[in-house]
Each structure stands twice: as C-alpha cells, then as structure tokens.
C-alpha cells in the first residue's frame, strides 16, 4: 500500500489505492456556504488556481511578477524566520496515506509547520481541520516525526499585494479530521451495504 509523497505527474485528482478512489482532505471538510453566484464562485476558483501557479513560479525562479508574488516573497523573507517555520521543504506536493486512505496537497510545507494560501480569512476551524489532515499526511510520509511540533498558519494574500499571516490554534482539529474521515468511510460502507 503506497504511503507518502507521490509524483506531481500522477493522476492526483483521481488517485486510487487498490482500485478504490480515495478522498482528498478538502473533500472531507464540511461544505461551506458561499454568498456569491455559481459563476462568481467559478471565477474565484480559477483565480485561486492562477494565484497558486504564480506562487509556484516565484518559488522556482525567485522572480516576483506581480503584487501577489511580492507579498508572498515578503512573507518568505520576513515572516517565515520570525514565526520559526524553518526552511520551505515542499510547495503543493501531493501526499497519500495508505494507512488512513486519503490524500492531500498542502500549499507550503516548512520544517516546522504548514502554511495554506487563502484569498480570505474564512472559517478558522475548517482551516485547522484541513491543516490537521495535512499534518497527518506529513507524519505518515516521514516529513515530520511523530513527536515533532508542527505549527499551523494560513497566509491571506491578495492580487493587490496585501497579505496577512494568521496562526491557527489546533484545538481538537486532529480529532475532528479523524472523525470526518471515519464518517466518510462509514457512509460509503452503509451505502454499499444497501446497494447489494
């Protein structure tokens, strides 16, 4: 059973273990209500994808091409050290858990913490649960040891070049993530039972 880092070329969106499609961290999170039209939501999703592509290019080349990447570069130059995150290890690296049967792609994995890029502050509890899923993947992949402390942050960066760093209190996020994962597989089992 495969565990750990998977190639960025593999079919991450439809990743299977033993012939079974496994959920992503974000698929397990509670559905959020958005107060925008479906068209606007699609535009925002496209913008988010473009933002991540710009940041990935910045990390590859070291060249900032927009106010957004200027803000991310400032975060990397100033805040990362102050927050004690250590060196950036991975950006949008797909990970898979063979043990727990789920997958995820954390935005930024540092030596001492995980940072997720966001467009707005949103629901901090949902962010915490998302990051807890990523932390579990990192531990299983051997990126973090079982006893190593891992900090959670999210970075809100705008296309206008403004940004803010927000520390996330873990609280019960690890337990909540496990409950959501169990709920997913329990629902699948019940569905399968009544289908056959």
C-alpha positions in Angstrom: 0.0 0.0 0.0 1.5 3.3 -1.1 2.2 6.0 1.5 4.0 9.3 1.3 5.0 11.6 -1.5 3.5 10.9 -4.9 4.7 12.3 -8.2 3.2 15.6 -9.3 2.6 13.8 -12.7 0.4 11.1 -11.2 -3.3 11.5 -11.5 -3.7 13.1 -8.2 -7.4 14.2 -8.6 -8.5 10.6 -9.2 -5.9 8.8 -7.1 -6.7 5.2 -6.3 -5.4 2.7 -3.7 -6.0 -0.9 -4.5 -8.6 0.1 -7.2 -10.5 2.3 -4.8 -10.8 6.1 -5.3 -9.7 7.8 -2.1 -10.9 11.2 -0.9 -8.8 14.4 -0.6 -8.5 16.4 2.6 -10.7 19.1 1.1 -13.4 16.6 0.1 -13.7 15.5 3.7 -14.2 19.1 5.1 -17.7 20.3 5.9 -19.3 22.0 2.9 -19.3 25.8 3.2 -22.0 28.2 2.1 -20.8 30.9 -0.2 -22.9 34.0 -0.8 -21.9 34.6 -4.4 -23.3 33.3 -7.7 -22.1 30.0 -9.1 -20.4 32.0 -11.9 -18.6 34.1 -9.4 -17.6 31.1 -7.4 -16.1 29.5 -10.6 -14.2 32.7 -11.3 -12.8 32.7 -7.8 -11.7 29.1 -8.2 -9.9 30.0 -11.4 -8.3 33.0 -9.7 -7.1 30.7 -6.9 -5.6 28.3 -9.4 -3.8 31.2 -11.1 -2.6 32.6 -7.8 -1.0 29.2 -6.9 0.6 29.0 -10.3 2.1 32.4 -9.8 3.5 31.5 -6.4 4.9 28.2 -7.8 6.7 30.2 -10.5 8.1 32.6 -7.9 9.4 29.6 -5.9 11.0 28.0 -9.0 12.6 31.2 -10.4 12.9 33.6 -7.5 11.4 36.3 -9.6 8.3 38.1 -8.5 6.0 39.0 -11.3 3.0 40.6 -9.5 1.9 42.4 -6.4 0.6 38.9 -5.2 4.0 37.3 -5.5 5.7 40.4 -4.0 3.5 39.8 -0.9 4.4 36.1 -0.8 8.1 37.0 -1.2 7.9 39.4 1.7 6.3 36.7 3.8 9.1 34.3 2.9 11.8 36.9 3.5 10.4 38.3 6.8 7.7 36.3 8.5 8.9 32.8 8.0 12.0 33.4 10.1 10.0 35.4 12.8 7.5 32.6 13.0 10.2 29.9 13.4 8.9 27.9 10.4 12.4 26.9 9.1 13.2 26.1 5.5 10.5 25.6 2.9 10.5 21.9 2.0 7.6 21.5 -0.4 5.0 23.5 -2.3 1.8 21.8 -3.4 3.4 18.4 -3.1 0.8 15.6 -3.4 0.8 13.2 -0.4 -1.1 10.0 0.2 -1.9 7.9 3.2 -2.0 4.2 2.7 -2.9 3.6 6.3 -5.8 6.1 6.5 -6.8 6.0 2.8 -6.9 9.7 1.9 -4.8 12.2 0.0 -3.9 15.9 0.2 -1.7 18.6 -1.4 -0.5 21.1 1.3 0.4 24.5 -0.2 3.6 25.0 1.8 5.3 22.5 4.0 8.1 24.0 6.1 10.5 22.3 8.5 8.3 23.3 11.5 4.9 23.9 10.1 2.3 24.0 7.3 1.1 27.2 5.7 -2.0 27.3 3.5 -2.6 30.1 1.0 -6.1 31.7 1.2 -7.9 34.5 -0.6 -9.8 35.5 2.6 -9.9 34.6 6.3 -12.9 32.3 6.2 -13.7 29.7 8.9 -10.6 29.2 11.1 -11.9 25.9 12.4 -12.3 24.5 8.9 -8.7 25.7 8.1 -7.5 24.0 11.3 -9.1 20.7 10.3 -7.7 20.9 6.8 -4.2 21.6 8.2 -4.6 18.7 10.7 -5.2 16.4 7.7 -2.1 17.7 6.0 -0.1 17.2 9.2 -1.2 13.6 9.4 -0.1 13.1 5.8 3.3 14.7 6.6 3.9 12.5 9.6 3.0 9.3 7.7 5.3 10.4 4.8 8.2 10.9 7.3 8.4 14.6 6.7 7.7 15.2 10.4 8.5 12.8 13.2 5.6 11.6 15.4 6.8 13.8 18.3 7.8 16.9 16.3 5.8 20.0 16.9 4.0 21.4 13.8 2.7 24.9 13.6 -0.4 25.8 11.5 -0.7 29.1 9.7 -2.6 30.4 6.7 -1.5 33.3 4.6 -4.1 35.6 3.1 -2.5 37.2 0.1 -4.4 39.4 -2.4 -3.7 40.2 -6.1 -3.2 43.8 -4.9 -0.2 42.7 -2.9 -1.6 42.9 0.6 -1.1 40.0 3.0 -1.7 38.8 6.5 -0.4 35.8 8.4 -2.8 34.0 10.8 -1.8 31.4 13.3 -4.3 28.6 13.7 -5.0 27.1 17.1 -5.1 23.3 16.6 -7.7 22.7 19.3 -9.5 19.5 18.5 -8.7 19.7 14.8 -6.8 16.4 14.6 -9.6 14.5 16.3 -12.2 16.3 14.1 -10.3 15.3 11.0 -10.2 11.7 12.1 -14.0 11.8 12.7 -14.7 13.3 9.3 -12.5 10.6 7.7 -14.3 7.9 9.7 -17.7 9.4 8.7 -16.7 9.3 5.0 -15.8 5.6 5.1 -18.8 4.7 7.4 -21.2 6.4 4.9 -19.5 4.5 2.0 -19.9 1.2 3.8 -23.6 1.9 4.6 -24.2 2.9 1.0 -22.6 -0.2 -0.3 -24.4 -2.4 2.1 -27.8 -1.3 1.0 -26.9 -1.3 -2.7 -26.1 -5.0 -2.8 
